[in-house]
């Protein structure tokens, strides 16, 4: 479907907020994503997956980081132009842990779907939570809530987000997480050690987004799973982290 762009602006270093009109045709769960066609030409050929950072009565927000030619082209899109989206796709964060201390843990652009999750927890479920986000440096921060860790120590905790929270985790903790694989892998090992529960949204390259191309498979305890169709949200115990 083609929807109108209502905002496309830089909100942090190489990080943009793309807001698209809400057609009021569907609901979106936190953790779900859209496959976006960058333009009407044959290059880039494949759509790009983007998680939903916010969903209101007026717009759908996607937060993206410029990492290649496709996202660079996306920055040139103007308000009033139309963009082609496929979605919402995948399984989201649909389980709220009762009687647990809920923590949202995000790294880099992986913080984006947790922004929308935080809104749903607060406004729909009235569920308290703590949020922790890690970035490389101060100029990459695009969230306006939660505790911050930066790898260069320019803001908040000096180090990575897993180091910041490790001593706070126990069997009464339940985490919703998204971020780079190296962060998620380490966090998974810490959760095994601490006995806490966790749902993870995996980041993966995707060609189709609907389970046809098999380009986003990950190894699980029950064979290979498609991140786009079976995920992107999984219980962390399902994933064979040694293979990541």
Order of alpha helices (4+ residues) and beta strands (2+ residues): beta-beta-beta-beta-beta-beta-alpha-beta-beta-alpha-beta-beta-beta-alpha-beta-alpha-beta-beta-beta-beta
